[in-house]
Amino acid sequence: MRNDLADRRDASSLSQADLAAEVDVSRQTINAIERGRYDPSLELAFALADYFDCAVEDIFDPDE
Amino acid sequence: MTPDHPIQRGQRYNRIIMVVFAVGVLAFFVGMAVDQTLAGLVVYAVAGLTGVAALLYLRFVSSAQLADERDRRLHERTSGTVVGIFAYVGLPVVIGLYLLDGFTSYTISSTIWGAIYAYAALFLTWGAVYTVYRYRS
């Protein structure tokens, strides 16, 4: 599933480790999501959307 | 992420425990190689039990987080793959051994019977755990 997490993180001047700490996962998990190698759970997807104050579908594109 | 974040602490502790396990296994084989089997076994036992105790403490008592959702999914995929390998490779082997034992002069040894019982126990356990999860879900 394609996502723009890396762009949003860069725009917020956050490191992967910083974002990981905010949503209680490891830095490796954020890296895997950004590279499209791991699709997060609904819970984590909502946590990321909540952090960036947007909807889940604004970050993740299920059609890709 | 600060070094004190529960996930980072969990990853650090996990690495230390894996090193402890590795030291134990290494000591076991080195002990055998240098004819100090008992000493190697003692180090192996202490390292193994210490590692298990530490893992139990971290999992049930400590605030450190040993795994996140991706780790858990990796573990699930790994377990599924291993069980699949055992099922699709192991079952034909066991059936083949039964056939050899029944129709040729080959006799299944007590060691092989032990392996077959362990194999059966693995899948009986899997079935029991699966049944519990299925009824709870």
N, CA and C atoms of all chains as a GROMACS GRO file, in nm:
protein
  603
    1MET      N    1   0.085  -0.119   0.000
    1MET     CA    2   0.000   0.000   0.000
    1MET      C    3   0.089   0.125   0.000
    2ARG      N    4   0.064   0.214  -0.098
    2ARG     CA    5   0.146   0.333  -0.108
    2ARG      C    6   0.108   0.434   0.002
    3ASN      N    7   0.205   0.511   0.045
    3ASN     CA    8   0.174   0.612   0.147
    3ASN      C    9   0.271   0.728   0.134
    4ASP      N   10   0.231   0.841   0.191
    4ASP     CA   11   0.318   0.960   0.186
    4ASP      C   12   0.373   0.993   0.325
    5LEU      N   13   0.393   0.888   0.402
    5LEU     CA   14   0.438   0.908   0.540
    5LEU      C   15   0.574   0.980   0.546
    6ALA      N   16   0.666   0.939   0.456
    6ALA     CA   17   0.800   0.999   0.458
    6ALA      C   18   0.791   1.149   0.429
    7ASP      N   19   0.705   1.186   0.331
    7ASP     CA   20   0.690   1.329   0.298
    7ASP      C   21   0.634   1.408   0.417
    8ARG      N   22   0.532   1.350   0.480
    8ARG     CA   23   0.471   1.418   0.596
    8ARG      C   24   0.571   1.430   0.712
    9ARG      N   25   0.650   1.326   0.728
    9ARG     CA   26   0.749   1.328   0.836
    9ARG      C   27   0.856   1.434   0.807
   10ASP      N   28   0.902   1.436   0.682
   10ASP     CA   29   1.003   1.536   0.644
   10ASP      C   30   0.948   1.678   0.662
   11ALA      N   31   0.822   1.695   0.623
   11ALA     CA   32   0.760   1.828   0.635
   11ALA      C   33   0.752   1.873   0.781
   12SER      N   34   0.742   1.776   0.870
   12SER     CA   35   0.735   1.809   1.013
   12SER      C   36   0.872   1.807   1.079
   13SER      N   37   0.977   1.789   0.997
   13SER     CA   38   1.116   1.784   1.048
   13SER      C   39   1.133   1.680   1.159
   14LEU      N   40   1.074   1.565   1.135
   14LEU     CA   41   1.083   1.457   1.233
   14LEU      C   42   1.175   1.348   1.180
   15SER      N   43   1.250   1.287   1.269
   15SER     CA   44   1.325   1.167   1.229
   15SER      C   45   1.231   1.047   1.239
   16GLN      N   46   1.273   0.938   1.179
   16GLN     CA   47   1.192   0.815   1.190
   16GLN      C   48   1.179   0.774   1.337
   17ALA      N   49   1.288   0.793   1.412
   17ALA     CA   50   1.287   0.755   1.554
   17ALA      C   51   1.189   0.842   1.633
   18ASP      N   52   1.185   0.973   1.598
   18ASP     CA   53   1.092   1.064   1.668
   18ASP      C   54   0.947   1.022   1.643
   19LEU      N   55   0.916   0.996   1.515
   19LEU     CA   56   0.778   0.956   1.482
   19LEU      C   57   0.744   0.822   1.548
   20ALA      N   58   0.841   0.731   1.546
   20ALA     CA   59   0.819   0.600   1.607
   20ALA      C   60   0.783   0.614   1.755
   21ALA      N   61   0.855   0.703   1.824
   21ALA     CA   62   0.828   0.724   1.966
   21ALA      C   63   0.688   0.782   1.987
   22GLU      N   64   0.645   0.868   1.894
   22GLU     CA   65   0.513   0.930   1.908
   22GLU      C   66   0.399   0.830   1.897
   23VAL      N   67   0.421   0.725   1.816
   23VAL     CA   68   0.312   0.629   1.794
   23VAL      C   69   0.345   0.492   1.855
   24ASP      N   70   0.449   0.487   1.937
   24ASP     CA   71   0.483   0.366   2.014
   24ASP      C   72   0.514   0.243   1.929
   25VAL      N   73   0.594   0.263   1.826
   25VAL     CA   74   0.647   0.149   1.752
   25VAL      C   75   0.798   0.170   1.736
   26SER      N   76   0.866   0.073   1.678
   26SER     CA   77   1.011   0.088   1.660
   26SER      C   78   1.041   0.172   1.536
   27ARG      N   79   1.162   0.226   1.532
   27ARG     CA   80   1.204   0.303   1.414
   27ARG      C   81   1.200   0.214   1.289
   28GLN      N   82   1.235   0.087   1.307
   28GLN     CA   83   1.234  -0.005   1.194
   28GLN      C   84   1.095  -0.020   1.134
   29THR      N   85   0.993  -0.013   1.220
   29THR     CA   86   0.856  -0.026   1.170
   29THR      C   87   0.817   0.096   1.084
   30ILE      N   88   0.854   0.214   1.130
   30ILE     CA   89   0.827   0.334   1.050
   30ILE      C   90   0.900   0.325   0.916
   31ASN      N   91   1.024   0.280   0.920
   31ASN     CA   92   1.103   0.265   0.798
   31ASN      C   93   1.035   0.167   0.702
   32ALA      N   94   0.988   0.055   0.756
   32ALA     CA   95   0.923  -0.047   0.673
   32ALA      C   96   0.794   0.006   0.611
   33ILE      N   97   0.719   0.086   0.687
   33ILE     CA   98   0.595   0.144   0.633
   33ILE      C   99   0.628   0.241   0.520
   34GLU      N  100   0.727   0.327   0.543
   34GLU     CA  101   0.764   0.426   0.441
   34GLU      C  102   0.811   0.359   0.313
   35ARG      N  103   0.877   0.246   0.326
   35ARG     CA  104   0.927   0.176   0.207
   35ARG      C  105   0.822   0.085   0.144
   36GLY      N  106   0.703   0.084   0.203
   36GLY     CA  107   0.595   0.001   0.149
   36GLY      C  108   0.612  -0.147   0.174
   37ARG      N  109   0.696  -0.182   0.271
   37ARG     CA  110   0.720  -0.323   0.298
   37ARG      C  111   0.634  -0.376   0.412
   38TYR      N  112   0.565  -0.286   0.478
   38TYR     CA  113   0.480  -0.328   0.588
   38TYR      C  114   0.355  -0.242   0.590
   39ASP      N  115   0.238  -0.308   0.590
   39ASP     CA  116   0.112  -0.236   0.602
   39ASP      C  117   0.072  -0.234   0.749
   40PRO      N  118   0.057  -0.114   0.807
   40PRO     CA  119   0.030  -0.107   0.951
   40PRO      C  120  -0.110  -0.157   0.985
   41SER      N  121  -0.128  -0.188   1.112
   41SER     CA  122  -0.261  -0.225   1.161
   41SER      C  123  -0.351  -0.101   1.156
   42LEU      N  124  -0.481  -0.125   1.167
   42LEU     CA  125  -0.574  -0.012   1.172
   42LEU      C  126  -0.539   0.081   1.288
   43GLU      N  127  -0.505   0.020   1.401
   43GLU     CA  128  -0.473   0.099   1.520
   43GLU      C  129  -0.355   0.193   1.494
   44LEU      N  130  -0.251   0.139   1.431
   44LEU     CA  131  -0.133   0.223   1.404
   44LEU      C  132  -0.164   0.325   1.295
   45ALA      N  133  -0.240   0.284   1.194
   45ALA     CA  134  -0.277   0.378   1.087
   45ALA      C  135  -0.355   0.497   1.145
   46PHE      N  136  -0.446   0.467   1.237
   46PHE     CA  137  -0.523   0.576   1.299
   46PHE      C  138  -0.433   0.662   1.389
   47ALA      N  139  -0.339   0.598   1.455
   47ALA     CA  140  -0.247   0.675   1.540
   47ALA      C  141  -0.163   0.770   1.455
   48LEU      N  142  -0.119   0.723   1.339
   48LEU     CA  143  -0.040   0.809   1.249
   48LEU      C  144  -0.127   0.923   1.195
   49ALA      N  145  -0.249   0.889   1.156
   49ALA     CA  146  -0.340   0.992   1.105
   49ALA      C  147  -0.370   1.095   1.214
   50ASP      N  148  -0.388   1.046   1.335
   50ASP     CA  149  -0.416   1.135   1.446
   50ASP      C  150  -0.297   1.228   1.471
   51TYR      N  151  -0.177   1.172   1.462
   51TYR     CA  152  -0.058   1.253   1.487
   51TYR      C  153  -0.046   1.365   1.382
   52PHE      N  154  -0.072   1.330   1.254
   52PHE     CA  155  -0.058   1.430   1.147
   52PHE      C  156  -0.188   1.508   1.125
   53ASP      N  157  -0.287   1.482   1.212
   53ASP     CA  158  -0.414   1.555   1.209
   53ASP      C  159  -0.479   1.547   1.070
   54CYS      N  160  -0.492   1.428   1.021
   54CYS     CA  161  -0.556   1.407   0.892
   54CYS      C  162  -0.630   1.274   0.895
   55ALA      N  163  -0.693   1.237   0.783
   55ALA     CA  164  -0.762   1.108   0.776
   55ALA      C  165  -0.663   0.998   0.734
   56VAL      N  166  -0.698   0.875   0.767
   56VAL     CA  167  -0.610   0.763   0.732
   56VAL      C  168  -0.587   0.758   0.582
   57GLU      N  169  -0.697   0.781   0.504
   57GLU     CA  170  -0.684   0.771   0.359
   57GLU      C  171  -0.604   0.886   0.298
   58ASP      N  172  -0.577   0.989   0.378
   58ASP     CA  173  -0.489   1.098   0.329
   58ASP      C  174  -0.344   1.050   0.327
   59ILE      N  175  -0.310   0.958   0.417
   59ILE     CA  176  -0.173   0.907   0.424
   59ILE      C  177  -0.158   0.781   0.338
   60PHE      N  178  -0.257   0.691   0.349
   60PHE     CA  179  -0.246   0.561   0.282
   60PHE      C  180  -0.341   0.553   0.163
   61ASP      N  181  -0.289   0.500   0.054
   61ASP     CA  182  -0.370   0.484  -0.066
   61ASP      C  183  -0.392   0.334  -0.088
   62PRO      N  184  -0.514   0.285  -0.060
   62PRO     CA  185  -0.538   0.141  -0.069
   62PRO      C  186  -0.537   0.088  -0.212
   63ASP      N  187  -0.548   0.176  -0.312
   63ASP     CA  188  -0.553   0.129  -0.450
   63ASP      C  189  -0.416   0.096  -0.505
   64GLU      N  190  -0.312   0.134  -0.434
   64GLU     CA  191  -0.176   0.110  -0.486
   64GLU      C  192  -0.119  -0.018  -0.429
   65MET      N  193   1.365   0.930   1.918
   65MET     CA  194   1.328   0.835   2.023
   65MET      C  195   1.438   0.834   2.129
   66THR      N  196   1.399   0.859   2.251
   66THR     CA  197   1.499   0.861   2.357
   66THR      C  198   1.542   0.719   2.393
   67PRO      N  199   1.664   0.705   2.446
   67PRO     CA  200   1.709   0.570   2.483
   67PRO      C  201   1.621   0.506   2.589
   68ASP      N  202   1.540   0.587   2.658
   68ASP     CA  203   1.455   0.533   2.764
   68ASP      C  204   1.316   0.497   2.715
   69HIS      N  205   1.290   0.516   2.587
   69HIS     CA  206   1.158   0.478   2.535
   69HIS      C  207   1.141   0.327   2.552
   70PRO      N  208   1.020   0.283   2.594
   70PRO     CA  209   0.999   0.140   2.622
   70PRO      C  210   1.039   0.047   2.508
   71ILE      N  211   1.016   0.090   2.384
   71ILE     CA  212   1.051   0.003   2.270
   71ILE      C  213   1.201  -0.006   2.254
   72GLN      N  214   1.268   0.108   2.268
   72GLN     CA  215   1.414   0.107   2.252
   72GLN      C  216   1.481   0.027   2.364
   73ARG      N  217   1.426   0.042   2.486
   73ARG     CA  218   1.480  -0.038   2.597
   73ARG      C  219   1.457  -0.186   2.571
   74GLY      N  220   1.337  -0.218   2.521
   74GLY     CA  221   1.306  -0.357   2.491
   74GLY      C  222   1.399  -0.416   2.387
   75GLN      N  223   1.428  -0.337   2.282
   75GLN     CA  224   1.520  -0.385   2.178
   75GLN      C  225   1.659  -0.409   2.235
   76ARG      N  226   1.702  -0.316   2.322
   76ARG     CA  227   1.836  -0.328   2.381
   76ARG      C  228   1.844  -0.451   2.470
   77TYR      N  229   1.744  -0.469   2.556
   77TYR     CA  230   1.743  -0.585   2.645
   77TYR      C  231   1.734  -0.715   2.564
   78ASN      N  232   1.655  -0.713   2.459
   78ASN     CA  233   1.639  -0.831   2.374
   78ASN      C  234   1.774  -0.872   2.314
   79ARG      N  235   1.850  -0.773   2.266
   79ARG     CA  236   1.981  -0.804   2.208
   79ARG      C  237   2.073  -0.864   2.314
   80ILE      N  238   2.071  -0.808   2.435
   80ILE     CA  239   2.156  -0.859   2.543
   80ILE      C  240   2.119  -1.004   2.574
   81ILE      N  241   1.989  -1.032   2.581
   81ILE     CA  242   1.945  -1.168   2.613
   81ILE      C  243   1.985  -1.265   2.503
   82MET      N  244   1.977  -1.222   2.377
   82MET     CA  245   2.019  -1.311   2.267
   82MET      C  246   2.168  -1.342   2.277
   83VAL      N  247   2.247  -1.243   2.319
   83VAL     CA  248   2.391  -1.266   2.338
   83VAL      C  249   2.413  -1.368   2.450
   84VAL      N  250   2.335  -1.355   2.558
   84VAL     CA  251   2.346  -1.450   2.670
   84VAL      C  252   2.314  -1.592   2.622
   85PHE      N  253   2.208  -1.607   2.544
   85PHE     CA  254   2.173  -1.738   2.488
   85PHE      C  255   2.288  -1.790   2.400
   86ALA      N  256   2.342  -1.702   2.316
   86ALA     CA  257   2.449  -1.743   2.225
   86ALA      C  258   2.573  -1.789   2.302
   87VAL      N  259   2.605  -1.716   2.410
   87VAL     CA  260   2.719  -1.755   2.493
   87VAL      C  261   2.696  -1.894   2.552
   88GLY      N  262   2.574  -1.919   2.597
   88GLY     CA  263   2.542  -2.050   2.654
   88GLY      C  264   2.559  -2.162   2.554
   89VAL      N  265   2.506  -2.142   2.434
   89VAL     CA  266   2.517  -2.245   2.330
   89VAL      C  267   2.664  -2.266   2.292
   90LEU      N  268   2.736  -2.154   2.278
   90LEU     CA  269   2.878  -2.162   2.242
   90LEU      C  270   2.956  -2.239   2.349
   91ALA      N  271   2.927  -2.208   2.477
   91ALA     CA  272   2.997  -2.276   2.588
   91ALA      C  273   2.967  -2.425   2.586
   92PHE      N  274   2.845  -2.461   2.551
   92PHE     CA  275   2.806  -2.602   2.545
   92PHE      C  276   2.894  -2.677   2.444
   93PHE      N  277   2.909  -2.620   2.325
   93PHE     CA  278   2.987  -2.689   2.221
   93PHE      C  279   3.136  -2.681   2.250
   94VAL      N  280   3.183  -2.567   2.301
   94VAL     CA  281   3.325  -2.555   2.336
   94VAL      C  282   3.359  -2.654   2.446
   95GLY      N  283   3.269  -2.667   2.543
   95GLY     CA  284   3.290  -2.764   2.651
   95GLY      C  285   3.308  -2.904   2.598
   96MET      N  286   3.224  -2.941   2.502
   96MET     CA  287   3.237  -3.074   2.443
   96MET      C  288   3.369  -3.087   2.366
   97ALA      N  289   3.407  -2.979   2.296
   97ALA     CA  290   3.527  -2.984   2.213
   97ALA      C  291   3.654  -2.996   2.296
   98VAL      N  292   3.656  -2.937   2.414
   98VAL     CA  293   3.779  -2.938   2.497
   98VAL      C  294   3.765  -3.038   2.614
   99ASP      N  295   3.669  -3.129   2.600
   99ASP     CA  296   3.649  -3.234   2.699
   99ASP      C  297   3.614  -3.178   2.838
  100GLN      N  298   3.539  -3.070   2.839
  100GLN     CA  299   3.489  -3.011   2.964
  100GLN      C  300   3.336  -3.002   2.953
  101THR      N  301   3.277  -3.118   2.923
  101THR     CA  302   3.133  -3.122   2.893
  101THR      C  303   3.048  -3.068   3.009
  102LEU      N  304   3.084  -3.108   3.130
  102LEU     CA  305   3.004  -3.067   3.246
  102LEU      C  306   3.008  -2.915   3.266
  103ALA      N  307   3.130  -2.858   3.254
  103ALA     CA  308   3.144  -2.713   3.269
  103ALA      C  309   3.063  -2.640   3.162
  104GLY      N  310   3.073  -2.689   3.038
  104GLY     CA  311   2.998  -2.629   2.928
  104GLY      C  312   2.849  -2.637   2.952
  105LEU      N  313   2.806  -2.753   3.006
  105LEU     CA  314   2.664  -2.774   3.033
  105LEU      C  315   2.615  -2.678   3.142
  106VAL      N  316   2.699  -2.657   3.243
  106VAL     CA  317   2.660  -2.566   3.352
  106VAL      C  318   2.643  -2.423   3.298
  107VAL      N  319   2.739  -2.379   3.216
  107VAL     CA  320   2.728  -2.243   3.158
  107VAL      C  321   2.604  -2.234   3.071
  108TYR      N  322   2.582  -2.339   2.990
  108TYR     CA  323   2.464  -2.344   2.903
  108TYR      C  324   2.334  -2.333   2.985
  109ALA      N  325   2.328  -2.410   3.093
  109ALA     CA  326   2.207  -2.411   3.176
  109ALA      C  327   2.186  -2.276   3.243
  110VAL      N  328   2.292  -2.220   3.298
  110VAL     CA  329   2.280  -2.090   3.367
  110VAL      C  330   2.238  -1.982   3.267
  111ALA      N  331   2.304  -1.981   3.150
  111ALA     CA  332   2.272  -1.880   3.049
  111ALA      C  333   2.128  -1.896   3.000
  112GLY      N  334   2.090  -2.020   2.974
  112GLY     CA  335   1.955  -2.046   2.923
  112GLY      C  336   1.848  -2.007   3.022
  113LEU      N  337   1.864  -2.049   3.146
  113LEU     CA  338   1.763  -2.018   3.248
  113LEU      C  339   1.759  -1.869   3.280
  114THR      N  340   1.878  -1.806   3.280
  114THR     CA  341   1.883  -1.661   3.303
  114THR      C  342   1.810  -1.588   3.190
  115GLY      N  343   1.835  -1.631   3.067
  115GLY     CA  344   1.770  -1.568   2.952
  115GLY      C  345   1.619  -1.582   2.958
  116VAL      N  346   1.572  -1.702   2.991
  116VAL     CA  347   1.426  -1.726   2.999
  116VAL      C  348   1.366  -1.641   3.111
  117ALA      N  349   1.434  -1.638   3.226
  117ALA     CA  350   1.383  -1.559   3.339
  117ALA      C  351   1.377  -1.411   3.301
  118ALA      N  352   1.480  -1.364   3.232
  118ALA     CA  353   1.484  -1.222   3.192
  118ALA      C  354   1.372  -1.192   3.093
  119LEU      N  355   1.349  -1.282   2.998
  119LEU     CA  356   1.242  -1.262   2.900
  119LEU      C  357   1.105  -1.258   2.968
  120LEU      N  358   1.084  -1.350   3.064
  120LEU     CA  359   0.957  -1.353   3.137
  120LEU      C  360   0.938  -1.224   3.217
  121TYR      N  361   1.046  -1.177   3.280
  121TYR     CA  362   1.038  -1.054   3.358
  121TYR      C  363   1.003  -0.936   3.266
  122LEU      N  364   1.074  -0.929   3.153
  122LEU     CA  365   1.050  -0.817   3.062
  122LEU      C  366   0.910  -0.821   3.005
  123ARG      N  367   0.860  -0.941   2.981
  123ARG     CA  368   0.727  -0.953   2.919
  123ARG      C  369   0.614  -0.924   3.017
  124PHE      N  370   0.629  -0.970   3.140
  124PHE     CA  371   0.516  -0.963   3.233
  124PHE      C  372   0.530  -0.859   3.344
  125VAL      N  373   0.650  -0.811   3.369
  125VAL     CA  374   0.670  -0.719   3.481
  125VAL      C  375   0.721  -0.582   3.434
  126SER      N  376   0.825  -0.583   3.352
  126SER     CA  377   0.890  -0.458   3.313
  126SER      C  378   0.801  -0.374   3.221
  127SER      N  379   0.828  -0.245   3.219
  127SER     CA  380   0.756  -0.156   3.127
  127SER      C  381   0.821  -0.156   2.989
  128ALA      N  382   0.937  -0.221   2.976
  128ALA     CA  383   1.003  -0.228   2.845
  128ALA      C  384   0.915  -0.308   2.749
  129GLN      N  385   0.915  -0.265   2.623
  129GLN     CA  386   0.831  -0.331   2.522
  129GLN      C  387   0.921  -0.414   2.431
  130LEU      N  388   0.907  -0.546   2.439
  130LEU     CA  389   0.997  -0.634   2.364
  130LEU      C  390   0.968  -0.634   2.215
  131ALA      N  391   0.844  -0.610   2.178
  131ALA     CA  392   0.809  -0.618   2.036
  131ALA      C  393   0.698  -0.521   2.005
  132ASP      N  394   0.696  -0.470   1.881
  132ASP     CA  395   0.581  -0.391   1.838
  132ASP      C  396   0.501  -0.475   1.740
  133GLU      N  397   0.401  -0.414   1.675
  133GLU     CA  398   0.309  -0.493   1.593
  133GLU      C  399   0.379  -0.558   1.474
  134ARG      N  400   0.480  -0.490   1.418
  134ARG     CA  401   0.552  -0.550   1.304
  134ARG      C  402   0.633  -0.671   1.349
  135ASP      N  403   0.697  -0.660   1.466
  135ASP     CA  404   0.770  -0.776   1.521
  135ASP      C  405   0.675  -0.894   1.540
  136ARG      N  406   0.558  -0.865   1.598
  136ARG     CA  407   0.462  -0.974   1.623
  136ARG      C  408   0.415  -1.036   1.493
  137ARG      N  409   0.394  -0.952   1.389
  137ARG     CA  410   0.350  -1.008   1.261
  137ARG      C  411   0.463  -1.091   1.198
  138LEU      N  412   0.586  -1.046   1.214
  138LEU     CA  413   0.700  -1.125   1.164
  138LEU      C  414   0.707  -1.260   1.233
  139HIS      N  415   0.685  -1.258   1.366
  139HIS     CA  416   0.686  -1.384   1.441
  139HIS      C  417   0.575  -1.476   1.393
  140GLU      N  418   0.458  -1.420   1.368
  140GLU     CA  419   0.345  -1.501   1.322
  140GLU      C  420   0.374  -1.562   1.186
  141ARG      N  421   0.432  -1.481   1.096
  141ARG     CA  422   0.464  -1.532   0.962
  141ARG      C  423   0.571  -1.640   0.970
  142THR      N  424   0.670  -1.615   1.056
  142THR     CA  425   0.778  -1.714   1.071
  142THR      C  426   0.722  -1.845   1.125
  143SER      N  427   0.639  -1.835   1.228
  143SER     CA  428   0.580  -1.956   1.288
  143SER      C  429   0.495  -2.030   1.185
  144GLY      N  430   0.416  -1.956   1.109
  144GLY     CA  431   0.332  -2.018   1.007
  144GLY      C  432   0.415  -2.089   0.902
  145THR      N  433   0.525  -2.026   0.861
  145THR     CA  434   0.611  -2.088   0.760
  145THR      C  435   0.676  -2.215   0.814
  146VAL      N  436   0.725  -2.208   0.938
  146VAL     CA  437   0.791  -2.326   0.998
  146VAL      C  438   0.693  -2.441   1.013
  147VAL      N  439   0.573  -2.410   1.063
  147VAL     CA  440   0.471  -2.516   1.079
  147VAL      C  441   0.435  -2.574   0.943
  148GLY      N  442   0.425  -2.486   0.843
  148GLY     CA  443   0.396  -2.533   0.708
  148GLY      C  444   0.502  -2.627   0.655
  149ILE      N  445   0.629  -2.591   0.677
  149ILE     CA  446   0.739  -2.676   0.633
  149ILE      C  447   0.731  -2.812   0.702
  150PHE      N  448   0.709  -2.808   0.834
  150PHE     CA  449   0.699  -2.934   0.910
  150PHE      C  450   0.582  -3.018   0.860
  151ALA      N  451   0.471  -2.951   0.826
  151ALA     CA  452   0.352  -3.025   0.783
  151ALA      C  453   0.373  -3.087   0.645
  152TYR      N  454   0.416  -3.005   0.549
  152TYR     CA  455   0.422  -3.053   0.411
  152TYR      C  456   0.545  -3.140   0.383
  153VAL      N  457   0.651  -3.124   0.460
  153VAL     CA  458   0.769  -3.209   0.443
  153VAL      C  459   0.766  -3.324   0.543
  154GLY      N  460   0.730  -3.293   0.667
  154GLY     CA  461   0.737  -3.394   0.773
  154GLY      C  462   0.635  -3.505   0.758
  155LEU      N  463   0.512  -3.472   0.722
  155LEU     CA  464   0.407  -3.574   0.714
  155LEU      C  465   0.438  -3.682   0.610
  156PRO      N  466   0.478  -3.646   0.487
  156PRO     CA  467   0.516  -3.750   0.391
  156PRO      C  468   0.632  -3.837   0.442
  157VAL      N  469   0.726  -3.775   0.514
  157VAL     CA  470   0.840  -3.852   0.568
  157VAL      C  471   0.789  -3.954   0.670
  158VAL      N  472   0.701  -3.910   0.759
  158VAL     CA  473   0.647  -4.001   0.862
  158VAL      C  474   0.568  -4.114   0.797
  159ILE      N  475   0.484  -4.077   0.700
  159ILE     CA  476   0.406  -4.181   0.630
  159ILE      C  477   0.500  -4.278   0.560
  160GLY      N  478   0.604  -4.225   0.498
  160GLY     CA  479   0.703  -4.310   0.431
  160GLY      C  480   0.771  -4.406   0.528
  161LEU      N  481   0.803  -4.356   0.646
  161LEU     CA  482   0.866  -4.443   0.747
  161LEU      C  483   0.772  -4.554   0.789
  162TYR      N  484   0.643  -4.520   0.809
  162TYR     CA  485   0.544  -4.623   0.844
  162TYR      C  486   0.537  -4.730   0.736
  163LEU      N  487   0.535  -4.684   0.610
  163LEU     CA  488   0.526  -4.779   0.498
  163LEU      C  489   0.650  -4.869   0.492
  164LEU      N  490   0.767  -4.806   0.508
  164LEU     CA  491   0.890  -4.885   0.507
  164LEU      C  492   0.890  -4.989   0.620
  165ASP      N  493   0.844  -4.942   0.736
  165ASP     CA  494   0.841  -5.031   0.853
  165ASP      C  495   0.742  -5.147   0.830
  166GLY      N  496   0.631  -5.116   0.763
  166GLY     CA  497   0.527  -5.217   0.744
  166GLY      C  498   0.554  -5.313   0.631
  167PHE      N  499   0.621  -5.265   0.526
  167PHE     CA  500   0.632  -5.348   0.406
  167PHE      C  501   0.774  -5.392   0.371
  168THR      N  502   0.873  -5.342   0.444
  168THR     CA  503   1.011  -5.384   0.414
  168THR      C  504   1.076  -5.434   0.544
  169SER      N  505   1.204  -5.465   0.533
  169SER     CA  506   1.274  -5.514   0.652
  169SER      C  507   1.317  -5.400   0.744
  170TYR      N  508   1.295  -5.274   0.700
  170TYR     CA  509   1.333  -5.159   0.782
  170TYR      C  510   1.247  -5.153   0.909
  171THR      N  511   1.312  -5.127   1.020
  171THR     CA  512   1.241  -5.112   1.148
  171THR      C  513   1.268  -4.972   1.204
  172ILE      N  514   1.162  -4.904   1.240
  172ILE     CA  515   1.178  -4.769   1.297
  172ILE      C  516   1.246  -4.781   1.433
  173SER      N  517   1.358  -4.710   1.448
  173SER     CA  518   1.433  -4.717   1.574
  173SER      C  519   1.364  -4.638   1.684
  174SER      N  520   1.406  -4.659   1.807
  174SER     CA  521   1.345  -4.587   1.920
  174SER      C  522   1.371  -4.437   1.909
  175THR      N  523   1.486  -4.401   1.855
  175THR     CA  524   1.516  -4.258   1.838
  175THR      C  525   1.418  -4.194   1.739
  176ILE      N  526   1.396  -4.265   1.628
  176ILE     CA  527   1.302  -4.212   1.528
  176ILE      C  528   1.160  -4.207   1.585
  177TRP      N  529   1.124  -4.308   1.665
  177TRP     CA  530   0.991  -4.304   1.729
  177TRP      C  531   0.980  -4.180   1.819
  178GLY      N  532   1.088  -4.148   1.888
  178GLY     CA  533   1.088  -4.028   1.973
  178GLY      C  534   1.062  -3.904   1.890
  179ALA      N  535   1.127  -3.897   1.773
  179ALA     CA  536   1.107  -3.781   1.685
  179ALA      C  537   0.964  -3.777   1.634
  180ILE      N  538   0.908  -3.896   1.603
  180ILE     CA  539   0.769  -3.901   1.554
  180ILE      C  540   0.672  -3.855   1.662
  181TYR      N  541   0.695  -3.899   1.786
  181TYR     CA  542   0.609  -3.855   1.896
  181TYR      C  543   0.620  -3.703   1.916
  182ALA      N  544   0.743  -3.651   1.908
  182ALA     CA  545   0.762  -3.506   1.924
  182ALA      C  546   0.690  -3.432   1.811
  183TYR      N  547   0.699  -3.488   1.690
  183TYR     CA  548   0.632  -3.429   1.574
  183TYR      C  549   0.480  -3.427   1.596
  184ALA      N  550   0.426  -3.539   1.643
  184ALA     CA  551   0.282  -3.546   1.670
  184ALA      C  552   0.243  -3.449   1.780
  185ALA      N  553   0.327  -3.440   1.883
  185ALA     CA  554   0.298  -3.350   1.995
  185ALA      C  555   0.292  -3.205   1.949
  186LEU      N  556   0.382  -3.170   1.855
  186LEU     CA  557   0.384  -3.033   1.802
  186LEU      C  558   0.249  -2.998   1.740
  187PHE      N  559   0.197  -3.090   1.657
  187PHE     CA  560   0.072  -3.058   1.587
  187PHE      C  561  -0.050  -3.071   1.678
  188LEU      N  562  -0.042  -3.161   1.776
  188LEU     CA  563  -0.151  -3.168   1.874
  188LEU      C  564  -0.158  -3.038   1.953
  189THR      N  565  -0.041  -2.986   1.991
  189THR     CA  566  -0.036  -2.859   2.064
  189THR      C  567  -0.089  -2.746   1.977
  190TRP      N  568  -0.045  -2.746   1.851
  190TRP     CA  569  -0.092  -2.642   1.757
  190TRP      C  570  -0.244  -2.647   1.747
  191GLY      N  571  -0.299  -2.767   1.733
  191GLY     CA  572  -0.443  -2.783   1.720
  191GLY      C  573  -0.517  -2.736   1.844
  192ALA      N  574  -0.463  -2.768   1.961
  192ALA     CA  575  -0.527  -2.728   2.086
  192ALA      C  576  -0.528  -2.576   2.100
  193VAL      N  577  -0.412  -2.514   2.072
  193VAL     CA  578  -0.403  -2.368   2.084
  193VAL      C  579  -0.493  -2.301   1.981
  194TYR      N  580  -0.492  -2.354   1.858
  194TYR     CA  581  -0.577  -2.298   1.752
  194TYR      C  582  -0.725  -2.304   1.793
  195THR      N  583  -0.765  -2.418   1.852
  195THR     CA  584  -0.904  -2.435   1.893
  195THR      C  585  -0.943  -2.331   1.998
  196VAL      N  586  -0.854  -2.309   2.095
  196VAL     CA  587  -0.882  -2.209   2.199
  196VAL      C  588  -0.898  -2.071   2.135
  197TYR      N  589  -0.804  -2.034   2.047
  197TYR     CA  590  -0.810  -1.902   1.983
  197TYR      C  591  -0.937  -1.890   1.898
  198ARG      N  592  -0.973  -1.998   1.829
  198ARG     CA  593  -1.089  -1.995   1.740
  198ARG      C  594  -1.217  -1.970   1.819
  199TYR      N  595  -1.230  -2.036   1.934
  199TYR     CA  596  -1.351  -2.017   2.014
  199TYR      C  597  -1.354  -1.882   2.083
  200ARG      N  598  -1.238  -1.823   2.101
  200ARG     CA  599  -1.233  -1.692   2.166
  200ARG      C  600  -1.251  -1.578   2.067
  201SER      N  601  -1.233  -1.607   1.940
  201SER     CA  602  -1.236  -1.498   1.842
  201SER      C  603  -1.376  -1.476   1.788
   0.00000   0.00000   0.00000
